Amino acid sequence: MPRTTGPWAVTTALTLAGCSTGEQRRVVDAEPAKIDDGAVAAARAEAPPQGDSRTLTGAWTPAPGRIVDIAATDDTLFLADVPEAGHPMRVHAGRWQGGQWRWETPWSVPFPPTVPPGHDLASSDAWLGVDVGPDGTHVALARIEYQGGSHGIALATLTGGAWTDTAEIASPTDSDIAFGRPALRRGDALWTADGHDRLWHYRRANHRWQGQSIAAPPGGTLLERPPMDLSVDGSRLVIAYQDAAAKPALALYVHKNTGGHALAGTRALPGPVSALAFAGAELFVGFTRPGADGAIVWALAPTLPDPLAPARRLEFPAPADPKHEHLSDFDVSADWVLILQPDAVWVRDRGAAGPPRRLDLLPAGDGKPRRPAGVLMGTFAVLLVDGRLGTFALE
């Protein structure tokens, strides 16, 4: 799922939240429900034969640490580093210049208040979100316990190579709750979820972060890492959840003039969602496993028409093993849609012009399915696979 914003405010992360390199393989055994959007067949972008897709070759370099998550702005890559026992987490920021990565001094993230300094964080995970603002790039790092709980969210701003305005947002309940995934940072505001029944909206005032809860839709249940995103103008928040009948659905919240958020409506979905992201004037929704035909991404009007139907549909080839999810995560930019699958990554024009192109991965060393993480960074796609970074020019 998307988790970055550039000057035009697109988030990047995803949600099978980050597809970290240590994540266990997820196999889907149930027969998929076919996603049928025949009502918009005239607007549908038909998938080309797989043989017509062009393969892109990237430059591969070692990652600068034990990287568990990845995010990007239009020109800067951010990496969440969980080092060996006894050392704090770090965030690396780098730019691709002259065919190589040039890294800033990393942010050494303070140990969370929930553990003593020097605590073993080597088994922990992290979720990284970034946002470009006029005063620098704002970073949110959710620190995840090895059992899935939360060490809270660490915050900082990168300005002129210096890390400033560091702060902490503690879990509003306890460390056993999966709080902080995703962490959508927008300057002095942040939206997140607690993996149970509440969303959270935080604002910074007088150097303090204060949170207000947002109830899940009545009878609904939030996923542990719910796909969610904020519209470009900040007026709409969309989240994927399970309704009272345990069916996949979208919820639309609007920001009230008096502050807070109001539930504006819910929409049934034809299948489970892995990721969603606003890009420009559209909401993109990626389905986990729609059927045998391949991965599907819907482009929707941000007001979520009722009944829900895409204005445009983007299709990608199915994974080599049909038991795997067809879309693990994606990223969307002003020009491109990047989708991640077990052992495969695809990119295509956001307007569905031209066929999807496959990004060439390094051969697997142990024969096991790889779970790449990846982001769009301006005219580049950057992948994280088996401790190495692959950089692909898209133009």
TORLUMKE-910715 format. One record per atom (N, C-alpha, C): x, y, z. Coordinates in steps of 0.001 Angstrom, whole numbers, padded with zeros to 6 digits, always signed. Atoms other than C-alpha are relative to their C-alpha. Last residue first. Example, Ala and Ser with C-alpha at 12.3 -4.5 7.8 and 13.67 -1.06 7.14 Angstrom:
BEGIN
-000820-001190-000060
+013670-001060+007140
-000770+001090+000730
+000890-001190+000000
+012300-004500+007800
+000900+001200+000000
//
This chain:
BEGIN
+000088-000801+001212
+011309+006517-019016
+001347+000011-000710
+001289+000247+000654
+010706+003946-016307
-000162+000798-001273
+000445-001207+000697
+014300+003731-015052
-001263-000337-000778
+000460+000176+001376
+014619+000772-012664
-000450+001355-000566
+000455-001307+000470
+016573+000691-009393
-000267-000084-001488
+000004-000040+001449
+016911-002672-007630
-000589+001316-000465
+000857-001006+000613
+017913-002568-003965
+000152-000058-001517
-000589-000792+001067
+019328-005670-002307
-001042+000954-000564
-001069-000850-000489
+018599-007364+001027
+000702+000817-001061
-001102+000775-000573
+016613-010239-000475
+001188+000873+000391
+000108+001449+000132
+014460-007976-002664
+001247-000645+000603
-000794+000610-001067
+013783-004266-002157
-000250-001497-000053
+000445+001236-000633
+012563-002603-005325
+000967-000406+001094
-001054+000554-000848
+012889+000973-006596
-000566-001198+000740
+000563+000945-000960
+010825+002250-009522
+001173-000598+000763
-000642+001262-000339
+012153+005361-011214
-000939-000857+000852
-000004+000830+001210
+010628+008342-013046
+000712-001327+000225
-000085-000778+001231
+009697+010074-009786
-000100-000898-001209
-000775-001175-000385
+010318+007546-007017
+000227+000834-001255
-000288-000866+001129
+007806+004683-007236
+000685+001263+000530
+000633-001314+000047
+007951+002121-004475
+000343+000673-001318
-000384-000946+001034
+008771-001538-003928
-000786+001284+000056
+000616-001278-000352
+008715-004521-001620
+000451+001006-001038
-000613-001318+000173
+009498-007900-003136
-000841+001108+000615
+001087-000940-000244
+008203-011145-001649
+000570+001402-000102
-000430-001273-000556
+010425-013866-003068
-001202+000914+000164
+000600-001203+000578
+009109-017390-003538
+000508+001255+000700
+001269-000342-000624
+011616-020000-002365
-000585+001252-000654
+001130+000612+000677
+014262-021418-004691
-001346+000323+000599
+000381+001239-000686
+017083-020656-002269
-001192-000690-000634
-001135+000787-000442
+019028-017984-004166
-000381-001340+000588
+000142+000365-001408
+016159-016565-006191
+001141-000915+000410
+000407+001383-000258
+017352-015120-009491
-000067-000284+001500
-001154+000891-000068
+017483-011313-009552
-000463-001423+000262
-000548+000252-001325
+014208-009675-010509
+001239-000876-000099
-000800+001219-000071
+013362-008214-013953
+000629-000135+001386
-001301-000376-000497
+010590-005636-013754
+000794-001274+000302
-000487+000757-001143
+007645-006642-015937
+001393+000485+000383
-001383+000440+000183
+005972-004122-018193
+000470-000682+001283
-000845+000020-001197
+002212-003643-018416
+001391-000518-000336
+000056+001219-000792
+000849-002906-021894
+000794+000142+001288
-001114+000918+000175
+000253+000574-023306
-000091-001186+000941
-000515-000048+001371
-002047+003317-022094
+001217-000914-000097
+000174+001294+000671
-003771+002242-018886
+000390+000051-001462
+001186-000114+000842
-004043+005872-017653
-000293-001247-000800
+001176-000160-000861
-001651+005114-014817
-001301+000112-000793
+000479-001378+000010
+000915+003768-017290
-001288+000121+000810
+000640-000465+001231
+002128+000324-016339
-000449+001438+000166
+000280-001428+000035
+004406-001403-013863
-000719+000313-001310
+000460-000546+001273
+004735-005052-012850
-000234+001501+000129
+000366-001410-000145
+006641-006871-010104
-000338+000525-001386
+000224-000825+001191
+006966-010655-009787
-000375+001423+000392
-000906+000289+001112
+008162-013422-007434
-000227+000853-001245
-001083+000935-000302
+005196-013092-005082
+000774-000327-001276
+000492+001368-000139
+003276-010124-006479
+001136-000862+000550
-000913+001005-000532
+003837-006373-006327
-000724-001323+000153
+000616+001030-000832
+002056-003740-008405
+001020-001078+000342
-000943+001080-000246
+003434-000411-009668
-000683-001031+000880
+000506+000918-001012
+001017+002110-011178
+000964-001170+000074
-000166+001448+000029
+002570+005019-013029
-000787-000701+001098
-000051+000613+001327
+002231+008647-014117
-000120-001513-000011
+000684-000833+000984
+001346+010856-011143
-000101-000682-001354
-000571-001343+000116
+002311+008078-008774
-000795+000790-001030
+000566-000785+001095
+000718+004868-007502
+000644+001374+000016
-000278-001422-000173
+002246+002144-005343
-000515+000708-001244
-000282-000805+001178
+001070-001429-004953
+000428+001392+000416
-000095-001412-000338
+000751-004342-002564
+000161+000778-001286
-000374-000094-001412
+000263-008099-002522
-000018+001436+000481
-000530-001330-000287
-001662-008313-005801
+000268+000067+001500
-000344-000612+001281
-002474-011665-007385
+000559+001400+000170
+000818-001179+000265
-002365-013497-004071
+000482+000671-001286
-000458-001220-000635
-000591-016817-004399
-000974+001142-000288
+000390+000020-001403
-002442-020020-005200
+000464+001247+000749
+001336-000583-000207
-002258-019186-008912
-000477-000051+001443
+000709+000963-000838
+001534-019785-008902
-001370+000569+000333
-000298+001320+000538
+003074-017882-011833
-000713-001094+000776
-001276+000568-000434
+001334-014698-010740
+000198-001403-000551
+000097+000746-001251
-001528-013363-012877
+001382-000490+000415
-000035+001470+000050
-000824-010770-015558
-000095-000622+001387
-001374+000470+000009
-001902-007162-014936
-000016-001524-000049
-000216+001427-000184
-005172-005342-015539
+001481-000339-000145
-001334+000372+000450
-006109-001707-015066
+000221-001469+000321
-000470+001251-000580
-009776-000711-014845
+001347-000353-000612
-001025+000616+000827
-011159+002771-015409
+000505-001233+000731
-000061-000827+001194
-014136+004711-014115
+000988-000586-000996
-001210-000749+000362
-014629+001843-011717
-000205+000873-001221
-000417+000460+001327
-018037+000887-010307
+001191+000833-000434
-001405-000222+000299
-019374+001130-006750
+000350-000598-001361
-000914+001082-000365
-023143+001320-006603
+001411+000257-000506
+000851+001052-000549
-023033+004042-005409
-001041-000386-001050
+001366+000117+000543
-020150+006186-006609
-000728-001191+000597
+000468+001385-000061
-017140+006573-004280
-001439-000132-000482
+001251-000027-000758
-016667+010372-003886
-000601-001388+000161
-000269-000085-001444
-013020+009972-004907
-001254+000064+000857
+000216-001385-000388
-014038+008732-008404
+000141+000098+001518
+001333-000432-000408
-012582+005269-008814
-000048+001512+000185
-000117-001442-000196
-009608+003702-010616
-001413+000535+000223
+001065-000915+000397
-009800-000062-010109
+000432+001435+000242
+000019-001250-000754
-006761-002324-010030
-001108+000864-000562
+000900-001063+000420
-006980-005958-011142
+000132+001184+000941
+000205-001029-001015
-004425-008752-011007
-000826+001141-000568
-001114-000880-000333
-004817-011646-013404
-000366+001018+001058
-000401-000833+001128
-007373-013735-015306
+001182+000909+000306
-001103+000594+000756
-007613-016577-012813
+000554+000928-001078
+000362+001134+000842
-009669-014648-010310
+001190-000446-000810
+001311-000092+000629
-009828-011506-008175
-000413-001210-000807
+000016+001175+000884
-006997-012270-005782
-001349-000078-000708
-000980+001006-000393
-005933-009362-003594
+000083-001144-000996
+000641+001184-000552
-007754-006493-005270
+001007-001128+000186
-000590+001228+000522
-006035-003129-005758
-000567-001217+000699
+000268+001119-000897
-008041+000069-005300
+000530-001269-000644
-000376+001282+000594
-006981+003394-006853
-000147-001093+001048
-000363+000977-001018
-008810+006572-005795
+000281-001322-000701
+000543+001356+000018
-008820+009346-008369
+000452-000789+001225
+001438-000063-000272
-008425+013130-008560
-000637-001379+000025
+000712-001048+000704
-004625+013109-008268
-001456+000026+000412
-000975-000572+000926
-003581+009788-006869
-000726+001025-000848
+000427-001132+000813
-005397+008403-003830
+001159+000446-000887
-000746-001253-000050
-004241+004994-002669
-000689+001047-000857
+000731-001077+000661
-005599+001523-001946
+000797+001283+000167
-000551-001344-000099
-003965-001779-001089
-000952+000980-000665
-001344-000003-000564
-004658-005483-000579
+000530+001399+000233
-000901-001025+000515
-008436-005435-001073
+001347-000101+000701
-000939-000601-000947
-010739-008425-000592
+000993+000935-000693
-001023+000910-000495
-013454-008993-003226
+000929+000715+000956
+000150+001342+000562
-016506-007541-004964
+001041-000996+000490
-001052+000304+000962
-016588-004529-002609
-000197-001416-000549
-000395+001401+000088
-019614-003134-000797
+001051-000175-001085
+000249+000622+001297
-019658+000631-000282
+000474-001451+000053
-000764+001228+000200
-019915+002635+002953
-000396-000597-001350
+000630+001102+000697
-021016+006198+003576
+000924-001198-000082
+000872-000491+001064
-020201+009654+004891
-000680-001122-000757
+000174+001068+000977
-018774+008598+008257
-001015+000446-001038
+001328+000609+000015
-017894+011867+009992
-000046-001081-001066
+000389+000669+001236
-014438+013085+010950
-001379-000620+000153
+000409+001398-000053
-013134+015509+013555
-000435-000511-001355
-001038+000920-000446
-013081+019279+013409
-000527-001412+000086
-000163-000208-001435
-015909+021826+013250
+001112-000875+000578
-000491-001365-000201
-015646+022002+009477
+000281+000288+001466
+001026-000980-000348
-015993+018220+009379
+000634+001374+000229
-000451-000877-001077
-013489+016020+007558
-001045+001084+000240
-000271-001372+000432
-015188+013342+005502
+000392+000823+001215
+000148-001014-001039
-015053+009586+006063
+000310+001366-000594
-000415-001359+000348
-015636+006978+003360
-000303+000930+001164
+000663-001037-000782
-015780+003290+004271
+000597+001345-000378
-000711-001260-000172
-014937+000538+001787
-000841+000934+000854
+000708-001245+000286
-016186-003045+002010
+000957+001174+000129
-000864-001162+000239
-015090-006667+002198
-000806+001220-000416
-000252-000192+001423
-017681-009067+003682
+000872+001238-000206
-001366+000440+000282
-017599-010215+007325
+000311+000047-001497
+000125+001358+000538
-021414-009832+007528
+001352-000598-000370
+000606+000839-001035
-021041-006810+009820
-000181-001441-000443
+001275-000475-000539
-018651-005228+007318
-000574-001005+000998
+001010+001043+000131
-014978-006045+006877
-001295+000478+000642
+000319+000698-001247
-012652-003104+006275
-000934-001162-000305
+000588+001309+000281
-011013-000989+003555
-000183-000743+001320
-000617+001164-000622
-010429+002653+004508
-000734-001259-000432
+000624+001243+000441
-011067+005978+002789
+000760-001167+000613
-000788+001131-000462
-010370+009393+004326
-000747-001263-000389
+000602+001332-000020
-011687+012483+002586
+001009-001032+000470
+001398-000052-000426
-011056+016232+003021
-000640-001374+000140
+000166+000296-001416
-007266+016163+003020
-001425-000069+000489
+000336-001226-000724
-006981+017942-000332
-000248-000239+001488
-001018-001021+000211
-005079+015044-001915
-000301+001259+000795
+000065-000669+001293
-007392+012433-000421
+001017+001135-000066
+000616-001314-000111
-006258+010397+002580
+000015+000667-001364
-000733-001150+000518
-005480+006705+002462
-000859+001248+000121
+000686-001265-000188
-006392+003332+003920
+000844+001121-000580
-000281-000923+001097
-005549-000358+003522
-000812+001278+000193
+001046-000347+000964
-006050-001822+007002
+000503+000893-001126
-000722-001038+000732
-003090-003495+008695
-000924+000532-001083
-001167-000318-000821
-004751-005623+011372
+000839+001105-000629
-001065+000970+000172
-008017-005423+009465
+001194+000412+000853
-001181-000420+000738
-010773-003246+010858
+000978-001156-000122
-001255+000385-000633
-014083-004790+011858
+001152+000462-000872
-001154+000339+000817
-017512-003422+011033
+001218-000344+000830
-000049+001427+000279
-020713-003570+013057
+001211-000444-000768
+000777+000849-000913
-021143+000182+012826
+000019-001468-000426
+001418+000062+000375
-018354+001697+010673
-000760-000962+000921
+000199+000782+001216
-015096+002055+012661
-001485+000011-000366
+000605+001335-000096
-015033+004819+015247
-000069-000669-001361
+001060+000007+001009
-012592+007704+014878
-000567-001409-000013
+000395+001251+000636
-010346+008365+017882
-001130+000227-000996
+001446+000147-000121
-008764+011726+018639
-000405-001252-000751
+000782+000867+000863
-005056+012130+019234
-001483+000004+000312
+001212+000398-000697
-002794+014870+020570
-000914-000752-000959
+000911+000704+000890
+000799+015381+019484
-001191-000499+000816
+000601+001205-000566
+002681+018023+021450
-000973-000597-001006
-000998+001074-000087
+005120+020626+020093
-000537-001269+000671
-000932-000351-001074
+002668+023479+020791
+000964-001158+000295
+000216-001375-000436
+000074+021768+018587
+000915+000260+001188
-001040-000590-000828
+000577+018584+016586
-000324+001454+000290
-000449-001314+000444
-002476+016734+015353
+001054+000518+000968
-000859-000768-000895
-003379+013062+015593
+000351+001336-000634
-000466-001221+000655
-006302+011245+013954
+000783+000818+001034
-000494-001078-000846
-006927+007667+015028
+000494+001151-000856
-001002-000799+000688
-008985+004848+013537
+000415+001120+000947
-000082-001456+000020
-010777+002441+015811
+001092+000491-000942
+001292-000624+000273
-012115-001105+015918
+000051+001515-000066
+001155+000623-000662
-009219-003538+015947
-001287+000697-000402
+000130+001407+000367
-005928-002969+014151
-001165-000698+000650
-000490+000849-001088
-005230+000268+016031
-000221-001487-000271
+001038+000913-000482
-005418+002583+013046
+000586-000857+001104
-000427+001380-000141
-003501+005591+011695
-001167-000830+000521
+001139+000907-000102
-003852+009198+010602
+000535-001422+000092
-000280+001409+000271
-001208+011874+011194
-001273-000805+000214
+001133+000896-000247
-001214+015672+011236
+000401-001420-000383
+000310+000013-001426
+001494+018343+011537
-001224-000853+000324
-000486-001147-000736
+002876+017621+008067
-000239-000149+001492
+000222-001179+000828
+000693+014945+006534
+000413+001220+000805
-000472-001302-000493
+001783+011585+007929
-000296+001072-001029
+000101-000961+001096
-000224+008452+007164
+000340+001378+000537
-000170-001293-000670
+000928+005794+009640
+000070+001054-001099
-001036-000901+000497
-000388+002427+008374
+000124+001255+000870
-000125+000484+001376
-000013+000573+010583
-001345+000095-000702
-000997-000708+000787
+000487+002444+013863
+000194-000457-001424
+000191-001428+000269
-001241+000324+016512
+001106+000527-000919
-000737-000265+001249
-001302-003478+016453
-000240+001434-000453
+000892-000376+001094
-002439-003698+020094
+000839+000383-001223
+000462+001223+000651
-000218-005617+022546
-000907+000289-001200
-000931+000441+001035
+001716-002439+023402
-000430-001284-000685
-001168+000671-000549
-001213-000917+025248
+000817-000582-001141
+000520+001046-000887
-004103+001482+024619
+001165-000706+000686
+001032-000537-000894
-003319+004830+022989
-000574-001042+000943
+001251+000712+000230
-000023+003486+021579
-001047+000502+000983
+000126+001306-000641
+002594+006170+022105
-001319-000652-000396
+001425+000239-000244
+003254+008979+019650
-000116-001406+000559
+000544+001339-000197
+006860+010136+019893
-001514+000062+000109
+001084+000129-000971
+008711+013236+018684
-000447-001450+000052
+000287+001384-000384
+011689+014413+016653
-001053-000032+001103
+001389+000138-000445
+011441+017916+015203
-000357-001444+000348
+000481-000932-001014
+014780+017670+013368
-001422-000366+000420
+001235+000558-000539
+016874+015278+011273
-000444+000849+001195
+000071+000123-001460
+019491+017212+009300
-001371-000528+000414
-000885+001048-000480
+020363+016751+005601
-000028-000211+001496
-001393-000328+000288
+018854+020081+004578
+000986-001006+000544
-000145-001315+000615
+015595+019307+006349
+001473+000282-000223
-001305-000111+000655
+014505+015776+007301
+000041+001325-000755
+000033-000734+001265
+011580+015883+009756
+001422+000130-000524
-001117-000921+000231
+011065+013362+012562
-000225+000709-001334
+000201-001028+001014
+008417+011118+014118
+001240+000876-000110
-001033-001026-000110
+008561+007845+016065
-000130+000955-001186
-000427-000617+001254
+005341+005822+016297
+001032+001074+000312
+000311-001390+000283
+004530+003436+019145
+000585+000474-001312
-000892-000825-000815
+006219+000222+020307
-000250+001487-000260
-000537-001295+000404
+003253-001708+018933
+000945+000580+001045
+000445-001172-000739
+002048-005300+018957
+000737+001253-000441
+000993-000767+000741
+002651-007891+016231
-000548+001195+000731
+001280+000707-000046
+004437-010580+018253
-001119+000783-000682
-000160+001266+000710
+007898-009293+017219
-001274-000826+000015
-000531+001077-000821
+006835-005816+018256
+000067-001308-000781
+000912+001129-000173
+006272-003222+015546
+000688-001091+000817
-000867+001090-000448
+007876+000216+015462
-000873-001144+000501
+000711+000839-000968
+005831+002678+013389
+000884-001182+000340
-000492+001371-000080
+008169+005176+011712
-000756-000726+001104
+000641+000729-001096
+006686+008493+010560
+000481-001445-000053
-000138+001452-000052
+008783+010864+008437
-000731-000543+001219
+000467+000494-001289
+008150+014459+007389
-000047-001529-000035
+000704+001270+000172
+010230+015720+004471
-000323-000570+001374
-000806+001206+000043
+011163+019382+004738
-000835-001234-000252
-001083-000091-000973
+009644+022751+005700
+000874-001254+000041
-000855-001161+000285
+007452+023186+002615
+001190+000120+000943
+000620-001262-000369
+006124+019646+003027
+000933+001153-000293
-000767-001197+000343
+006903+016246+001550
-000797+001241+000373
+000833-001049+000590
+005354+013260+003342
+000865+001221-000252
-000658-001290+000177
+006850+009956+004461
-000926+000965-000721
+000779-000909+000828
+005550+006663+005885
+000683+001353-000077
-000570-001312+000284
+007534+003705+007218
-000928+000807-000893
+000828-000516+001100
+006283+000541+008914
+000369+001458-000181
+000271-001434+000046
+008694-001407+011115
-000877+000319-001197
+000267-000423+001365
+009494-004938+012270
-000268+001501+000041
+001088-000927+000252
+010994-006286+015471
-000138+000291-001494
+001151+000763+000491
+013110-009412+015894
-001193+000889-000323
-000349+000685+001241
+016346-007408+016112
-001158-000796-000583
+001060-000273+000972
+014852-005010+018652
+000188-000785-001291
-000136+000753+001250
+016934-006305+021566
-001219+000246-000886
+000908+001140+000112
+016806-003593+024239
+000158-000661-001369
-000745+001223+000241
+019902-001389+024342
-000858-001237-000104
-001037-000146+001033
+018013+001470+025933
+000825-001278-000122
-001219-000686-000436
+015111+000158+028061
+000972+000166-001156
-001092+000944-000244
+011737-000669+026427
+001229+000774+000472
+000519+001252-000571
+008303+001023+026311
+001100-001008+000310
+000137-000124-001452
+009813+004501+025846
-000455-001290+000672
+001342-000385-000438
+010894+003421+022339
-000082+000078+001519
+000718+001181-000460
+014638+003409+021678
-001378+000428+000499
-000125+000342-001419
+015576+006607+019904
-000740-001291+000337
+001291-000170-000671
+015703+006459+016088
+000149-000380+001480
-000057+001038-001023
+019205+006950+014700
-001219+000188+000902
+000638-000354-001264
+018359+009023+011640
+000092-001205+000929
+001288+000586-000395
+020807+008183+008903
-000521+000573+001313
-000240+000597-001308
+023483+010613+007619
-001322-000569+000509
-000153-000966-001077
+022372+011185+004035
+000440-000734+001273
+000804+000055-001217
+022980+008529+001411
+000314+001163+000937
-000744-000895-000882
+024123+008761-002203
-000859+000240+001236
+000723-000626-001108
+022873+005814-004225
+000956+000850+000822
-000246+000572-001312
+024545+005047-007545
-000794+000772+001059
+000016+001456-000006
+024041+005480-011286
+000330-000628+001333
-001132+000551+000734
+025124+009120-011406
+000084-001509+000058
-000746-000991+000770
+022695+010133-008696
+001184-000669-000675
-000666+000734+001081
+019963+008064-007041
+000656+001026-000916
+000394-000385+001359
+019098+009889-003820
+000837-000779-001016
-001005-000064+001058
+019212+008609-000248
-000601+000408-001335
+000563-000805+001086
+017486+008686+003130
+001070+000159-001065
-000936-000493+001008
+018180+006006+005747
-000766+000819-001035
+000663-000329+001261
+016028+005509+008853
+001047+000614-000919
-000479-001152+000765
+017595+003733+011807
-000891+000214-001219
+000410-000038+001397
+016453+001367+014540
+000554+001264-000656
+001303-000588+000314
+018492+001353+017715
-000350-000158-001470
-000112-001244+000758
+021317-001124+018421
-001392+000556-000310
-000710-001016-000757
+021498-003782+021138
+000112+001333-000686
+000391-000214-001388
+020571-006699+018893
+000876+001053+000673
-000207+001101-000915
+021382-006294+015214
-000342+000396+001432
-001328+000612-000061
+019874-003664+012986
+000073-001117+001022
+000031+000636-001323
+016251-002867+012081
+001307-000763+000161
-001076+000933-000284
+016588-000406+009172
-000148-000514+001433
+000059+000313-001424
+013632+001469+007690
+000944-001159+000285
-000082+001406-000377
+014539+002850+004260
-000051-000127+001515
-000113+000153-001442
+013667+006177+002625
-000080-001486+000348
+000396+001310-000507
+014260+006972-001054
+000239-000039+001506
-000766+000536-001119
+014370+010556-002282
-000597-001314+000468
-001429+000047+000288
+013370+012218-005578
+000842-000628+001103
-000318-000050+001427
+009584+012069-005976
+001489-000151-000279
+000601-001192+000571
+009118+010899-002387
+000353+000000-001483
-000700-000936+000876
+009857+007364-001299
-000831+001243-000230
+000931-001061+000396
+009080+004511+001093
+000781+000995-000846
-000503-000912+001025
+010725+001189+002035
-001095+001006-000336
+001063-000736+000680
+010411-001326+004842
+000614+001110-000836
+001281+000685-000124
+012397-004081+006558
-001148+000758-000648
+001140-000840+000349
+015978-003126+005702
-001297-000808+000040
+001035+001037-000021
+018835-004860+007484
-001345+000705-000192
+000386+000483-001316
+021463-002332+006456
-001012-001124-000128
-000919-000474-001038
+022636-000145+003578
-000386-000454+001405
+000702-000942-000866
+020941-002227+000839
+000905+000385+001165
+000333+000434-001356
+023358-003871-001585
-000753+001094+000761
-001054-000361-000947
+023102-002678-005210
-000384-000517+001381
+000149+000576-001338
+021101-003840-008233
+001212+000328+000858
-001340+000048-000590
+020687-001773-011416
-000152-000439+001456
-000425-001002-000953
+017423-002542-013195
+001442-000162+000418
-001153+000450-000767
+016216-004351-016303
+000481+001133+000896
-000931-001065-000349
+012720-003734-017650
+001118-000579+000868
-000707+000152-001268
+010798-006541-019375
+000984+001151+000184
-001438-000239+000103
+008272-005732-022104
+000630-000101+001386
-000515-000888-001034
+004830-007266-022072
+001511+000104-000104
-000199-001326+000549
+003619-008722-025383
+000606+000971+001016
-001181-000030+000849
+004131-012307-024200
+000290+001366-000593
-001197-000143-000811
+001654-011746-021390
+001259+000083-000855
-000619+001295-000257
-001158-011117-023825
+001316+000182+000729
-000609+000597+001192
-002550-007620-023401
+000509-001390+000312
-001388+000428-000216
-004923-006773-020556
+000561-000613-001271
-000238+001431+000113
-008059-004942-021644
+001483-000325+000182
-001264+000115+000725
-008525-001434-020319
+000380-001463-000060
-000994+000943-000505
-012207-001266-019400
+001253-000014-000878
-001130-000796-000477
-014232+001839-020182
+001166-000863+000422
-000437-000899+001065
-016704+000004-022395
+001212+000808+000408
-000818+000730+000971
-016882-002833-019886
+000522+000927-001090
-000947-000976+000534
-018073-000457-017190
+000892-000643-001047
+000685-001269+000197
-021252-002286-016262
+000931+001060-000561
+000459-000119+001372
-019353-005528-016827
-000704+001301-000289
+000434-001396+000118
-017586-005065-013530
-000426+000264-001442
+000742-000271+001224
-017339-008715-012595
-000444+001446+000011
+000420-001396-000050
-014713-009611-010037
-000615+000347-001344
-000297-000747+001220
-014645-013398-009946
-000507+001426+000128
+001242-000511+000578
-014760-014714-006410
+000374+000863-001198
+000257-001436+000010
-011615-016671-005710
-001371+000314-000561
+000283-000406+001364
-011606-020369-004767
-000340+001482-000012
+001419-000041+000371
-010118-020734-001332
-000139+000416-001460
+000484+001285+000499
-006505-021782-000945
-001430+000046-000501
+001451-000085-000001
-004761-018438-000581
-000544-001263-000638
+000614+000814+001042
-001132-018826+000383
-001507+000089+000142
+001433+000105-000223
+000767-016176+002363
-000632-000710-001179
+000783+000198+001217
+004534-016581+002531
-001466-000175+000359
+000272+001367+000393
+005982-015305+005790
-000847-000040-001271
+001393+000411-000146
+007351-011781+005998
-000218-001423-000501
+000105+001145-000888
+011078-011369+006488
-001399-000548+000123
-000724+001139+000541
+011616-009204+003426
-000093-001217+000897
-001369+000047-000475
+008881-006816+004488
+000674-001305-000416
-000587+001226+000548
+005790-006700+002317
+001454-000134+000417
-001406-000082+000259
+005249-003099+003414
+000602-001223-000631
-000831-001072-000500
+001984-003257+005011
+001448-000224-000232
-000599+001094-000752
+000043-005900+003231
+001248+000643+000551
+000332+000539-001309
-000832-002833+002966
+000014-001328+000119
+000689+001005+000171
+000489-000445+001000
-000555-000757+001134
+000109+001030-000419
+002187+002110+001107
-000447-000482-000018
-000470+001230+000557
+002593+005144-001148
-000398-001229+000742
-000619+000868-000995
+000712+008236-000534
+000452-001283-000643
+000412+001394+000165
+000201+010716-003376
+000636-000811+001111
+000631+000715-001116
+000335+014375-002476
-000590-001342-000354
+001416+000144+000376
+001051+016453-005595
-000725-000948+000926
+000642-001305+000063
+004309+017707-004080
-001461-000081-000387
-000872-000965+000638
+005127+014116-003223
-000681+001351-000003
+000634-001086+000725
+003440+011869-000730
+001065+000857-000618
-000781-001214+000184
+004541+008481+000439
-000869+001064-000622
-000292-000683-001232
+002851+005485+001965
+000874+001212-000168
-000697-001228+000216
+001198+003320-000584
+000311+000679+001278
+000840-001146+000000
+000000+000000+000000
+000863+001177+000000
//
